[in-house]
Structure formats: C-alpha cells, structure tokens
Amino acid sequence: MGLGKHAVVDPMVRVHGISNPRVADNSVMPNITTGHTLAPTLVIAEQAASMISAGS
C-alpha cells in the first residue's frame, strides 16, 4: 500500500493502473507483521468497506 512505484494499491485500496478493483486483505500491509494477521485484516476490511460505501 502506498503511492510509490512499487505499491500495488493506494491508501484507498484501489489497484494502481486498473479502474475499479480494490484489494482489502492482509496483502496490502506495507510491512510484514510478526503477530497474527486476523485483527489487522479485519480493520483493513472494515475501513475499505467504509470508504467504498462513502463513495471514495
């Protein structure tokens, strides 16, 4: 996730270079976590759902 040339998705979880797809799973985390990924993945999904429903 990010704005750089190596980022796959932007902070709004939109895939760079493609018009509509979004990715909202733990693969968008910019750093690998050493703990469980369930809670951060749920937060990413909830935030993405909020952004999508708000029309962002």
PyMOL commands that set and color helices and strands:
alter all, ss='L'
color gray80, all
select helices_A, chain A and resi 26-28+38-53
alter helices_A, ss='H'
color red, helices_A
deselect
rebuild
show_as cartoon
